[in-house]
Each structure stands twice: as C-alpha cells, then as structure tokens.
Amino acid sequence: MPQQIHLPGPVHTAIDLLNRAHFEAWAVGGAVRDSLLLLSPHDWDIATNATPEEILAVFSRFRCIPTGMRHGTVTVIIQGQALEITTYRVDQAYPDHRHPSAVVFTHSLKEDLARRDFTINAMAYHPALGLFDPFGGREDLQNKCIRCVGDPFARLEEDALRILRALRFSAQLGFGIHTQTRLALLNKAQGLFYISFERAWAEISRLLSASFIAGATLPFQSVLAAWWVNLGRYSPQQWEKTVLAMQSLPAQIPLRLAALCFGLWDHTEEGQTRLLNELHTRCVPRQTRKELQMLLAGAKTGLWDTLPQIKRLLRQYGPDLANSILLLRAALFPDEAPKLAKAHSMITEILQSRACWQTSQLDICAQDLLALGLKGRQIGQALAFLCDAVIDEKCPNQRTALLAYLQHFPPLPPLA
C-alpha cells in the first residue's frame, strides 16, 4: 500500500490555493481510499476549515457552483475538473434516519472525519503532511475490513442507507464486515423502511453488479428482506442457492436480478405482473424490468436440445439475450450445464454459418409478397410462416423454393 498518493493537478491547485490563503485543506473520502487501494478515483473531494464564503473568495477567478452552501459545500471547476470543497462540519441529529437536521461548522478535521460512515472513508491526505487517519482506516484496508467509525449502532441509526452501503462496499472490494458492524447491520435493518426506494435501488444496483456479491449478501438475507420483504420467503437453502447463482453470473444487473427473482415468480402471467409491479415500486428502471421479463420468460422454458429450438430462441430474443438466458438457466440449474454448454455451441455454430433464423435472412422480402398480392399483416405472417419452414428444414432458404412453398400458407380472413 503506497505511502504517498498521487493527486491530480486540479486537486493540488485547490489545496495549494487554500493553504496560501492560510486555510487547511485535505483530500478526503473515497478518493483517498481508492488511491491507497491502487484504484483510479472517480471524484475528488476536499475538506477545509474555510467557510463557504471564504472558499468562494479564494476561488473567485474560477467557476464556482454553490452546491450546498448551507451544508458547507462549494463545487469549484479547475482545469475542467469539478471538485467539491466542503467546510469541516459536525452533523446534528438525524430525525428522518437519513439527513442531519443541521450541520455546525468546526475547525477540527478529526471532528469532520468522525461523522463519516466507515473508517476506510474517514481518511484525509495532504501532499506535504501525508495521511491523516485517526480511526484506523488504513489498517482496515490492509485487513480487508468494513468497520463503522465509532459506535456502529449509532452510525446506522443516524443514516440507514449506510446499511446498504456497507454491503455494497463489501461486495465491490471483497472485504469482510467487522463483527460489531455486522451485528449492527442485522439489528438496524428495519431502518431501511425510512429510505426512499430510489436511493435504496442506487445501492442495490451497484451491489448486484459487484464482483464479490456472494460474500456480501449470503449472511444478510434478513437485511435485504427489509428492502424487499419477498426475499425473506426464501428458505436458508434456497437463499444460498440463489446467492451462489448470482455470483456465478456475469456482473450484469438484469441477469443477476433475474436470478434473484426466479424463485419469487410463480411463472404465471399474474405472477409476472405482480413481480414487475413490485420492482417498479422499488424504482427499478423500465429497461431493466423489460430485460428481466424476457430473461425470466426464456429461462423457464429450458427446451434447447435441437437446432430448430435454438434458432427459435435466437429468433425470439436475439443472440445476446439468448446467450444470457442460457447462462441464467445454467446458474439456476447446474445439473443442466452440459446441455446448456452444447446449446451455447449451437448458437455459435448458427451465427458463424449464417444459417437462417430470422425473417430478415430469408431469400425473399416483403416486396416479393406485395407483388403476389399480399398486403398488411399478411406479409409479416407469411414471412414468419416461411421462416418456420426454413428453421424446421421443410423448405430450403432459396427464393424459388420459398415462393413455391407459399402454397401451403394458410388463408387469412379478410382484412377489416
């Protein structure tokens, strides 16, 4: 773990300008954590004992955005990079289990860091003074441990979103959760009742796409059931099977969410509607729900033993979603893995050989059918009829043969 942290030029500039104006200034939070882990930080935050008005004065020649003056935050744009610069502060009571009723500015960096959630996020760095780590965050990084700053019960009581953040950091970093913090998570899980579904989904979605999801979720079924009570209906054995299925899948939100939902869906149209409505309530985006619906519908079938069956899978879902459906089915039903591996191979073979599996690949087009007098929906139905014939090897994909095979096309009722 490095002794020194490389600060980007704009961060150096901001700290230097505040120091020259006789104020303290430190890089803080997630950027310090990620730098020590040799990860690339996405955003840089700076803490200072300068008040918001003093920050504006120091950076008067830069573009400044009064992001949250009441809470001490000013966003300063330096060389195209947005830096959030915040006055040292102490939070007052959290009446809604999410936001402090007020903040009080302080001159103590340690007091500012003491209000933060986890020790690994409560470190500060100065290019000349080095790392300031009053709560043992660096040691917890080395030990791969998520630990609340101070009393974990108090930290989670203040802001219940920290419950999901703890799981998310554990899943992203592959860290364990400290014993007392773990107990607090289980004890305070019902605090998630106070969190908006939108904010909860922002954390859940990052959890679903994390690399170490099994270790972070397996011991915490009751915690996640506080977000969505349906998850509490799994037996411990079902929960373990579901979590391991999610871990085995690529880190794609719809795919892992489908694994999570598969056991909750009664596989009827009514059950599917209820499930999608529940997820809509929980602020799961429309596109994610749409893909989830197709994944679940495809995975419940499980009939992919022949080339015609695989071609119909491709025709209904397309190559990417078809492969995802096979992956989902293999994760949920490991005993089927050999059959599903063969199905994957057949998809590859079909795509490489350019065998016909969709109407756009037919050696005939809508104009040909128009010339024969078909119109409207007859054209689409005739193309689908011919595609089925080619897939089932009843007719070769050749224009002359396809036109001849149209004699078997069932007559349609007159168009309205």
Secondary structure, DSSP 8 states (H G I E B T S, - for coil): --SS----HHHHHHHHHHHHTT--EEEETHHHHHHHTT---S--EEEESS-HHHHHHHTTTSEEEEEEGGGTEEEEEETTEEEEEEE-EEE---TTSSS-S-EEE-S-HHHHHHTSSBGGGS-EEETTTEEE-TT-HHHHHHTTEE-BSS-HHHHHHH-THHHHHHHHHHHHHT-EE-HHHHHHHHHSGGGGGGS-HHHHHHHHHHHHTSTTHHHHHGGGHHHHHHH-GGGGGS-HHHHHHHHHHHHHS-S-HHHHHHHHHHTT--SSHHHHHHHHHHHHHTT--HHHHHHHHHHHHHHTT----SHHHHHHHHHHH-HHHHHHHHHHHHHH-GGGHHHHHHHHHHHHHHHHHT---SGGGSS--HHHHHHTT--THHHHHHHHHHHHHHHTTSS-S-HHHHHHHGGGS-------
